[in-house]
């Protein structure tokens, strides 16, 4: 079942997928076109060429959102995926599109890049920290790192996997009464998985500064690095409840933007690719900083890995070209 969120150019989108070389889909079973006033979902049930005994049947489930499908087609062409790679990666890329569609996570799926969020079977996985739990001391203590990574990030990964199972179950049983609930839960849990995966690589135990193209873009979009720093610090400190301060690249305007994200998935912008994220959920700092979020945000600037943010910008720019 291929689900595409669009009311525009459905035939062209489907045609692009059918006309891949080699073709992935050989037999469309059912199509459901929504009305102009519906939720704009197009449901396609299809069969594919069964290339291996690895799969017991020849049906596939893929969830994509437009303009994510255009990005997915670009990835197919860019990496010249064969059908086996397609089915291994479709669930990962499809889930990544809950967040901005041109996410660098999708770009790194096939090559095992800096954000490996799922295994070869499409199950979300918790990667080990890229350093020891005491690596960020004295600014972030080892106990906080252990609890944060193992139970908070790890809990989000387990939650996302459970959400996917419930969505599949509802679709298999053709019982969609609760699918909206599980879709919202998946957005929450998977967004947490994405942002935490970025967060760990955004931190290093030495002070760095933005340089090169990243610095030029910061100066162009915010006036100066100091002005940007004040902006994102204020944004992060003043998140209502729990959430994130995010520096992202907006491809539609070719600009850097600062986002104040509530929870893990609210108040985002379509298309923005996160480059650098600051976690201001209480579990990120409460053991050491108590209720003083402002002190934690100030301290985290001693740990920001601007080389990693620059790498993410470079990948984002390559992805949209």
N, C-alpha and C positions, 0 to 999 in steps of 0.2 A: 504494500500500500504506500503510495507516494502522496504526501500531503503538501500542497503548495498554497501559501497564503497570498492570494492575488485575485483581482478581477480584471487584470490587464494582460493581454497577449498570452493567454494560457496555451494556445496552440503553438506559438513560437517557442515558449519555454519547453514544452514537452518535446517539440521537434528537435530542439538543440540536443536534448538528452538522447533521443532515439537515433539521431544521426551521428553520434560519436562513432569512431572507428577503432575497434570493432563495436557494433551496437550492443548495448547492455540489455535492452528490453525487447522482447520479441512478440509478446501477446498481451494486449491490454484487455482486461476482463470487464471492468466497470468504470464509468466516469460519472461524477456528480458535479455539475456546474451550479454554483450558488446564484441567487438573484442579486440585483444591484444593492438591495437593502439588507442582505444577510451578512454573515461574519466573513465572507470572502474566502472561504476555504474551498479548494478544489481537491476532491478525493479521487485518486486513481489506484485501482488494484491491477497489478500486472504480474506476468510471469517473466522469467529471464532464462537465458541459455544456461543450462546446468553443466558446468564445466568440470565438476569434481564430485567425487563421492563424499567430500567433506560435508556437504549439505544434504539433508534428508529430503528436502523438497525444494521447489524452485520458485518460492515466493520470498519477497523481501520487504522490510519495513524501513522507510526513510522519512525523516521529518525535516523539512527545510522551509525557511521563510524568505520571501523575496525582500531585498535583493540578494539574499544568501545564495539562491540557486544559481545566479549568474557567477558568483564567486566560486561555487562548487564546480561549475562547468570549466571555469578558468583553471582550477586546480587539476581537474582531469587532464586538460590539455598540457598544463605546465609539467606535471609529473608523469604524464603518459601512463596513467594507471591502467593495469589490465583489470579484468572483471573480478579476479580474486581480491586485488587491492581495494577495488571499489566497495565490495561487500564487507570487507574488514573495516574500512574507514568510514562507511556511510553513517553509522550510528554516531561515531565520534563527531564528525563534521556537522551532522544534523543537530546534535545536542549543543554544539558550540554556537549555533545560530540563535539560541535563546538570547545570547548576548549579541553585540554588534556583529553584523553578518560578515564583514571582511576582517574578522579577528585573526591575529597572527597564530592563534592556537591551531586553526584549521590548516594554516600554511605549514606548520611544523609537524602535523600528524604523521605524514608519510615518511619523513626523514628522522623522526625521533628527536625533534629539536628541543628548544629550551623549556617547552611546556608540554610534557607528555602526560595527558590527563586520563588516558584510558589504555587498556591492554588490547591485544590483538582480537579479543572476542567482543570488544565494545563495552566492557565493564570499566567503570570509573575506578581509578587506582590512586592511592595516596603514595606519592613518591617520598623517599627519605629526604630529610633536610640536606641542603647542599653543604652543610658544615655541622660542627658539633653543637649541642644545645647550649654550651657556655661560650660560643664563639662571639656573641654580641655583647658580652659583659664589658663594662659595668652598666651599660645603658638598658639592656634587656637581660634579665636574670635567667639562669638555666631552667629553673622550675617553671617559670612562665612559658618559656619556649617549649618545654615538654608537654605541658597541659594544652597549650595553644595548638601545637601541631598534631599531637596524638589524638586529642579528644574533640577539639572544636573543628579543626580542618578535617580530621578523620571522620568525625560524626557527619559532616556535610557530605563526604564521599559516600558513606553508607546510606545516608538519606537519599542521595541522588540515584543510587542503584535501586533502592527500594521503590522510589517514585517511578522509575522506568518500568519496573516489573508490574506495577499496578496499572500503568497506562497500557502496556502490552496486554495485560489480562482483560482490561475493559474492551480493548479493540478486538481481541480474539473472541470474546463472548458477545460482541456487538451490543454492549451495554455501556453507553456513554454518559450515564447520569452523573457519575462521579469523576469523569475524566478532566473536567475543568479544575476540580480541586487538586488532583495530582499534577496537572500541568503547572499550576501555580507553585506547588511545593517543589517541583523540579526546577523551576526558574530560580527559586530561593536557594536550594541546595547546590545546584550546579554553578550559579553565580558565585556562591561562597567558595566553591572549589577553584574556580578560575581566579578570583581575586587573591585568595591565599597563595595559590601557586605562583602568581606574579610577586606577591609580597616577599616571599622568602628569597627570591633571586634579586629583589630590589635592595637588599640589605648586605652590608659588608662591614668588617671591623676596622675600617679606616675611613677617614673623611675624604670624599672626592668632590669634584665640581663638574658641572656640565661644560663640554667643549664642542668644537666643531659645528656641524649642522644643527645639533640640538640646541646649543647655546645661541646660535644665530636666530633660530626660530623663536626661542624664548624672548630674546630681545625685540624681535619684530612684533610678536603678538602681545607682549606684556610691558614693553618699554625698557625693562632691564631685568637682570636676574634678581636683584634685591626687591623690585616691585612684585615679581612673580612669587618669590619666597614669602613675602608678607601676605599675598593673596591666598596661596594654598595653605599656609599655616592657619590663617583666620578661618578659611573654609573648613578645614579639618577640625579645628577646635570647636566650631559652632554647629556641628552636625546635631540635629535633634535626635535624641536617643542614641542608637547605635548606627554605625555606618563607616564610610570611607571618604577620605579626600583623594581625588584622582587627577593626575595629569594625563591627558589623552590626546591622541591625534585624530582630528576630524577630517576625513578625506574629502567630504563634500565641499568643504571650504578651504582645504589645504592649510589648516591652521591647528595650532595647539590650543586646547581648552582645559579649563579646570572644572571639575564636576564635584558636587557635594552629593554623595550617594547615601541614601538611607537604607538600612539593612544591607543587602548585598545587590539588590536589583532595582531599587526605586530611584527615580529622579535622574536616570541616565539619558543620554542622547543617542538616537539611532545612528549607527555607523562609527561611533567613537571607538578607537582602539586604545586600551589602557597601556600607558608606558611606565608609569610610576604610581604606586598606590600606598596610602597611609591608613592602616587599620586603627580605627578609634572605637571599636567595640571594647567594652570594659575588660573582657577576658584577655585583651592584648597587653594590659598594663596594670591591672588592679593590685596584684600582689606587691609590686614594688612602688607604684605611684599612688596607690589608694584611689581617691576620687579626683586626683589632680591630672586630668586629661591634658591640660595645657602644658604641664611640665613634661609629660611623655612626648607630646608632639614636638616640643622644642628639642628634646633629647634625640628624637629619631633622626633629626637632620644631621647628626654626627655619624649616622650609619648608612645614609642613602647611597646606593651604588649607581652613580650617574653613567658609568660605562654600560651597565645593563640596560638602563633606560635608553641610551643612545643606540644600543643594539636592537632594541625593540622598535625604535623609530625607523631604523634602516630596513628591518624586515617589513614593517608596515608600508613603507614607501615602495619597496620592491613588489609587494603584494598587489598594490593598486595600479601599477604601471602596465 
